Amino acid sequence: MNIERMIMMVGRMVMRRLLNRGVDAGIDMAARRGENREELTPEERKRAKSAKMSAKRAKQGARLVRRMR
């Protein structure tokens, strides 16, 4: 195996991890949007909670897909 292939392999691994961290951070940020609870109506709180749960499920699914690779 030549050095170029090894460098490219390591570069891909690093880029994949950085990209996954970015995706996870974006999902977390979207789920936290509007967390100031006292300003929300009960319906908005319910929607925010369901969005947070959906984000959690999306993260779990993304982790599962990463493991399957």
C-alpha positions in Angstrom: 0.0 0.0 0.0 1.5 3.3 -1.0 1.6 6.4 1.2 -0.9 8.3 -0.9 -3.6 5.8 -0.3 -2.9 5.7 3.4 -3.1 9.6 3.6 -6.4 9.6 1.6 -7.8 6.9 3.9 -7.0 8.8 7.0 -8.3 12.0 5.5 -11.6 10.4 4.6 -12.0 9.0 8.2 -11.3 12.5 9.7 -13.7 14.2 7.2 -16.5 11.6 7.9 -16.2 12.2 11.7 -16.2 16.0 11.3 -19.3 15.8 9.0 -21.1 13.5 11.4 -20.4 15.9 14.3 -21.7 18.8 12.2 -24.9 16.9 11.4 -25.4 16.0 15.0 -24.9 19.6 16.1 -27.4 20.8 13.6 -30.0 18.3 14.7 -29.4 19.3 18.3 -29.7 23.0 17.5 -32.9 22.5 15.6 -34.4 20.5 18.5 -33.4 23.2 21.0 -34.9 26.1 19.0 -37.5 27.9 21.2 -36.5 26.3 24.5 -37.7 29.2 26.5 -40.6 27.3 28.1 -42.4 30.1 29.8 -43.1 31.9 26.5 -44.6 28.8 24.9 -48.3 27.8 24.8 -49.1 24.3 25.8 -49.6 23.3 22.1 -46.2 24.8 21.2 -44.6 22.9 24.1 -46.1 19.7 22.9 -44.7 20.3 19.3 -41.3 21.2 20.7 -41.2 18.0 22.7 -42.2 15.9 19.7 -39.5 17.7 17.6 -36.9 16.9 20.2 -38.0 13.2 20.2 -37.9 13.1 16.4 -34.4 14.6 16.5 -33.3 12.0 19.0 -34.7 9.2 16.8 -32.9 10.7 13.8 -29.6 10.8 15.7 -30.1 7.1 16.7 -30.8 6.2 13.1 -27.7 8.1 11.9 -25.6 6.2 14.4 -27.1 2.9 13.3 -26.3 3.7 9.7 -22.7 4.7 10.6 -22.2 1.3 12.4 -23.5 -0.6 9.4 -20.9 0.9 7.1 
